Amino acid sequence: GRASRICRSVTDVLSDLLQHSLRIVLCGTAAGTTSAAERAYYAHRQNKFWKILHETRLTPEPLQPHQFRNLLQYGIGLTDLVKAGAGMDRATLPKLTTADRARLSDAIATFRPRFLAFTSKTAGQKFFDGKRDYGEQLELIGDTRVWILPSTSGAANGSWRPEIWHRFANEVRAALTPSKRRPVVAPANAGAHNHRAL
């Protein structure tokens, strides 16, 4: 529907999965070749994206790539920096343009998720046009907090740091439950009461 997503260009490899009142929008660099072929986000079998979403309890059940639209019911949206191209981060990626940055900024300003998280350092650094570290960034887009997370791609196994994804998930939960002003506990001790997606 018109209200649930924008950027319906016929050149898009994958349609944005966006709507109002989301907890999180996760943004990659561009669709990988497998994802482009299967028309599903993070579709390569070696990609850890769907596994880490479940491990961090951002989704209460493990999802498969073809179920990506189900993320909306858990308050999670998906997009990519570059919508018209596909391929690995460095090899075949079209150059990021000012229009690409503006498209993402406009989408976040329109749909106003609580968090925007780039799913690789490459994506975050391309958006900010400079070197960045993992974790929360100083900048906001409107009221949206911005994070850079380690890539879940199998090609990036050497820089895989799941603890940053866990820290992000804890921050998301803390931001949505302001009445529970308790210290953030480690994922192993978080308890079953937090198991469902907020």
C-alpha positions in Angstrom: 0.0 0.0 0.0 1.0 3.6 -0.5 1.4 4.2 3.2 3.6 1.2 3.9 6.5 1.8 1.6 8.2 4.3 -0.7 10.6 4.1 -3.6 8.6 1.8 -5.9 11.0 2.4 -8.8 11.0 -0.5 -11.4 14.8 -0.4 -11.2 14.9 -1.4 -7.5 16.4 -4.9 -7.0 14.4 -5.3 -3.8 11.4 -3.3 -2.6 11.8 -1.4 0.7 10.0 -2.9 3.6 8.9 0.2 5.5 6.0 1.5 7.4 5.3 3.9 10.2 5.9 3.2 13.9 8.7 0.7 13.4 11.2 -0.1 16.2 14.1 -0.6 13.7 15.0 -0.1 10.1 18.0 -2.3 9.1 19.9 -1.0 6.1 22.4 -2.9 4.0 24.7 -1.6 1.3 23.0 -3.3 -1.7 21.3 -6.6 -2.3 23.7 -9.5 -2.8 23.6 -11.5 -5.9 21.7 -14.4 -4.2 19.2 -12.0 -2.7 18.7 -10.3 -6.0 18.1 -13.6 -7.7 15.7 -14.9 -5.0 14.0 -11.5 -4.4 14.6 -11.8 -0.7 16.8 -9.9 1.7 19.9 -11.6 3.2 19.2 -14.8 1.2 22.7 -16.4 1.0 22.7 -19.5 3.1 26.0 -18.4 4.8 24.5 -15.1 5.8 24.0 -14.9 9.6 21.3 -12.1 9.5 18.2 -14.2 10.2 20.1 -16.3 12.9 21.3 -13.2 14.8 17.8 -11.6 14.7 16.5 -14.6 16.5 19.6 -15.0 18.8 19.2 -11.4 20.0 15.4 -11.9 20.4 14.6 -9.1 18.0 12.4 -11.8 16.4 10.7 -14.4 18.7 11.1 -17.1 16.0 13.7 -18.0 13.4 12.6 -16.7 10.0 13.8 -17.7 6.5 14.8 -15.1 3.9 11.5 -15.6 1.9 9.6 -14.6 5.1 11.2 -11.2 5.2 7.8 -9.4 5.0 6.9 -11.0 8.4 9.5 -8.6 10.0 6.9 -5.8 9.9 4.8 -7.6 12.6 7.9 -7.4 14.9 8.4 -3.7 14.2 11.4 -4.2 11.9 11.8 -2.7 8.4 14.4 -3.3 5.7 16.1 -1.3 3.0 19.5 -0.9 1.2 21.6 2.2 0.5 21.8 1.4 -3.2 18.5 0.1 -4.5 19.3 -0.2 -8.2 22.4 -2.4 -8.0 23.3 -5.8 -6.6 26.6 -7.5 -5.7 29.2 -7.8 -3.0 30.1 -4.7 -1.0 33.3 -3.7 -2.9 33.4 -5.5 -6.2 30.3 -4.8 -8.2 28.6 -2.1 -6.1 27.5 1.0 -8.0 28.9 4.3 -6.6 26.8 5.7 -3.8 25.3 9.0 -5.0 23.9 12.0 -3.1 20.5 10.9 -4.3 21.0 7.5 -2.6 21.9 9.2 0.7 18.9 11.6 0.4 16.5 8.7 -0.4 17.5 7.0 2.8 17.4 10.1 4.9 14.0 11.0 3.5 12.6 7.6 4.1 13.8 7.6 7.8 12.4 11.2 8.3 9.1 10.0 6.8 8.6 6.7 8.6 10.4 7.8 11.8 11.6 4.5 13.2 13.2 4.5 16.7 16.5 3.1 15.3 18.2 3.0 12.0 21.0 0.3 12.0 23.4 -0.2 9.1 24.1 -3.9 8.7 27.8 -3.4 7.8 30.5 -1.0 8.5 30.8 -0.4 4.7 27.1 0.7 4.6 27.5 3.1 7.6 30.8 4.6 6.3 29.3 5.1 2.8 26.3 6.8 4.2 28.4 9.1 6.5 31.1 9.4 3.9 34.0 8.7 6.3 35.5 6.3 8.8 33.2 5.1 11.5 33.3 2.6 14.4 30.7 0.0 15.3 28.0 1.0 17.7 25.7 4.0 18.2 26.6 7.2 16.2 26.4 10.7 17.5 24.1 11.9 14.6 20.4 11.5 14.7 18.1 11.6 11.6 15.2 13.5 13.1 14.5 11.6 16.3 15.9 8.3 15.0 19.0 6.9 16.6 21.7 5.5 14.3 23.8 2.4 14.8 26.5 0.6 12.7 26.5 -3.2 13.2 29.0 -5.8 12.0 28.2 -7.5 8.6 26.4 -10.8 8.8 27.8 -11.8 5.4 29.7 -15.0 5.2 32.4 -13.1 3.4 32.9 -10.9 6.5 33.4 -13.8 9.0 36.8 -12.3 10.1 35.1 -9.2 11.5 32.0 -10.9 12.9 31.2 -9.6 16.4 27.8 -10.8 17.6 28.1 -9.0 20.9 27.5 -5.7 19.2 24.2 -7.0 17.8 23.3 -8.1 21.3 24.2 -4.7 22.7 22.0 -3.1 20.0 19.1 -5.4 20.8 19.4 -4.5 24.5 19.4 -0.8 23.6 16.2 -1.2 21.5 14.5 -3.0 24.3 15.6 -0.4 26.8 14.4 2.5 24.6 10.9 0.9 24.4 10.6 0.1 28.1 11.5 3.4 29.8 9.5 2.5 32.9 11.9 -0.4 33.7 14.9 1.5 34.8 17.2 -1.4 35.6 20.8 -2.1 34.7 21.1 -3.9 31.3 21.6 -7.5 31.9 23.6 -9.9 29.8 21.5 -11.8 27.1 22.0 -15.1 29.0 20.4 -13.6 32.1 17.7 -11.6 30.4 14.8 -13.9 31.4 11.9 -15.4 29.5 9.6 -12.4 30.1 11.5 -10.4 27.4 11.3 -13.2 24.9 8.5 -11.7 22.8 9.2 -8.9 20.5 8.0 -5.5 21.9 
